[in-house]
Amino acid sequence: MVEAKGEHLKNDDSRDKLELGLDWQVRAGENFRYYMVFDNEAIAAPNSCTINEFLKTVSAL
């Protein structure tokens, strides 16, 4: 699952949603992933990345 975020939406609410997304990932099983993707600067947290980092991840699959 990919949640695209604009830079103007990066706030404490995004951190809470990221935690929920990671919880979903664990409960969904090993074949599923959650990423919160930002244009230019990600939140310093697991599975938060920029669009360029995300595209590299997808291309490595």
Rosetta constraint file for C-alpha pairs under 8 A:
AtomPair CA 1 CA 32 HARMONIC 7.55 0.50
AtomPair CA 1 CA 33 HARMONIC 6.04 0.50
AtomPair CA 1 CA 34 HARMONIC 4.70 0.50
AtomPair CA 1 CA 35 HARMONIC 6.32 0.50
AtomPair CA 2 CA 34 HARMONIC 5.91 0.50
AtomPair CA 2 CA 35 HARMONIC 4.93 0.50
AtomPair CA 2 CA 36 HARMONIC 5.95 0.50
AtomPair CA 2 CA 37 HARMONIC 6.90 0.50
AtomPair CA 3 CA 34 HARMONIC 7.79 0.50
AtomPair CA 3 CA 35 HARMONIC 6.22 0.50
AtomPair CA 3 CA 36 HARMONIC 4.76 0.50
AtomPair CA 3 CA 37 HARMONIC 6.07 0.50
AtomPair CA 4 CA 36 HARMONIC 5.98 0.50
AtomPair CA 4 CA 37 HARMONIC 4.86 0.50
AtomPair CA 4 CA 38 HARMONIC 6.19 0.50
AtomPair CA 5 CA 9 HARMONIC 6.15 0.50
AtomPair CA 5 CA 10 HARMONIC 7.29 0.50
AtomPair CA 5 CA 36 HARMONIC 6.95 0.50
AtomPair CA 5 CA 37 HARMONIC 5.92 0.50
AtomPair CA 5 CA 38 HARMONIC 5.05 0.50
AtomPair CA 5 CA 39 HARMONIC 7.31 0.50
AtomPair CA 6 CA 10 HARMONIC 7.22 0.50
AtomPair CA 6 CA 38 HARMONIC 5.92 0.50
AtomPair CA 6 CA 39 HARMONIC 6.30 0.50
AtomPair CA 7 CA 38 HARMONIC 6.46 0.50
AtomPair CA 7 CA 39 HARMONIC 6.59 0.50
AtomPair CA 7 CA 40 HARMONIC 7.36 0.50
AtomPair CA 7 CA 41 HARMONIC 7.45 0.50
AtomPair CA 9 CA 14 HARMONIC 7.08 0.50
AtomPair CA 10 CA 14 HARMONIC 5.77 0.50
AtomPair CA 10 CA 43 HARMONIC 7.50 0.50
AtomPair CA 11 CA 15 HARMONIC 6.77 0.50
AtomPair CA 12 CA 16 HARMONIC 6.45 0.50
AtomPair CA 13 CA 17 HARMONIC 6.23 0.50
AtomPair CA 14 CA 18 HARMONIC 6.02 0.50
AtomPair CA 15 CA 19 HARMONIC 6.34 0.50
AtomPair CA 15 CA 43 HARMONIC 7.68 0.50
AtomPair CA 16 CA 20 HARMONIC 6.42 0.50
AtomPair CA 17 CA 21 HARMONIC 6.08 0.50
AtomPair CA 18 CA 22 HARMONIC 6.18 0.50
AtomPair CA 18 CA 36 HARMONIC 6.73 0.50
AtomPair CA 18 CA 47 HARMONIC 7.96 0.50
AtomPair CA 18 CA 48 HARMONIC 7.65 0.50
AtomPair CA 19 CA 23 HARMONIC 6.21 0.50
AtomPair CA 20 CA 24 HARMONIC 6.17 0.50
AtomPair CA 21 CA 25 HARMONIC 6.22 0.50
AtomPair CA 21 CA 34 HARMONIC 5.81 0.50
AtomPair CA 21 CA 35 HARMONIC 7.66 0.50
AtomPair CA 22 CA 26 HARMONIC 6.40 0.50
AtomPair CA 22 CA 33 HARMONIC 7.97 0.50
AtomPair CA 22 CA 34 HARMONIC 6.22 0.50
AtomPair CA 22 CA 47 HARMONIC 7.78 0.50
AtomPair CA 23 CA 27 HARMONIC 6.30 0.50
AtomPair CA 24 CA 28 HARMONIC 5.82 0.50
AtomPair CA 24 CA 34 HARMONIC 7.65 0.50
AtomPair CA 25 CA 29 HARMONIC 6.51 0.50
AtomPair CA 25 CA 30 HARMONIC 7.81 0.50
AtomPair CA 25 CA 32 HARMONIC 5.94 0.50
AtomPair CA 25 CA 33 HARMONIC 5.33 0.50
AtomPair CA 25 CA 34 HARMONIC 5.79 0.50
AtomPair CA 26 CA 30 HARMONIC 7.32 0.50
AtomPair CA 28 CA 32 HARMONIC 6.13 0.50
AtomPair CA 34 CA 47 HARMONIC 6.73 0.50
AtomPair CA 35 CA 47 HARMONIC 4.90 0.50
AtomPair CA 35 CA 48 HARMONIC 5.83 0.50
AtomPair CA 35 CA 49 HARMONIC 7.33 0.50
AtomPair CA 36 CA 47 HARMONIC 6.32 0.50
AtomPair CA 36 CA 48 HARMONIC 4.78 0.50
AtomPair CA 36 CA 49 HARMONIC 6.45 0.50
AtomPair CA 37 CA 42 HARMONIC 7.06 0.50
AtomPair CA 37 CA 48 HARMONIC 5.94 0.50
AtomPair CA 37 CA 49 HARMONIC 5.12 0.50
AtomPair CA 37 CA 50 HARMONIC 5.33 0.50
AtomPair CA 37 CA 51 HARMONIC 5.76 0.50
AtomPair CA 37 CA 54 HARMONIC 7.01 0.50
AtomPair CA 38 CA 42 HARMONIC 5.61 0.50
AtomPair CA 38 CA 48 HARMONIC 7.67 0.50
AtomPair CA 38 CA 49 HARMONIC 6.20 0.50
AtomPair CA 38 CA 50 HARMONIC 4.69 0.50
AtomPair CA 38 CA 51 HARMONIC 5.93 0.50
AtomPair CA 39 CA 50 HARMONIC 5.50 0.50
AtomPair CA 39 CA 51 HARMONIC 5.60 0.50
AtomPair CA 40 CA 50 HARMONIC 5.61 0.50
AtomPair CA 40 CA 51 HARMONIC 7.32 0.50
AtomPair CA 41 CA 49 HARMONIC 7.31 0.50
AtomPair CA 41 CA 50 HARMONIC 5.90 0.50
AtomPair CA 42 CA 48 HARMONIC 5.57 0.50
AtomPair CA 42 CA 49 HARMONIC 4.79 0.50
AtomPair CA 42 CA 50 HARMONIC 5.52 0.50
AtomPair CA 43 CA 48 HARMONIC 5.76 0.50
AtomPair CA 43 CA 49 HARMONIC 7.19 0.50
AtomPair CA 44 CA 48 HARMONIC 7.01 0.50
AtomPair CA 49 CA 53 HARMONIC 5.92 0.50
AtomPair CA 49 CA 54 HARMONIC 6.21 0.50
AtomPair CA 50 CA 54 HARMONIC 6.16 0.50
AtomPair CA 51 CA 55 HARMONIC 6.12 0.50
AtomPair CA 52 CA 56 HARMONIC 6.37 0.50
AtomPair CA 53 CA 57 HARMONIC 6.33 0.50
AtomPair CA 54 CA 58 HARMONIC 6.23 0.50
AtomPair CA 55 CA 59 HARMONIC 6.04 0.50
AtomPair CA 56 CA 60 HARMONIC 6.24 0.50
AtomPair CA 57 CA 61 HARMONIC 6.83 0.50
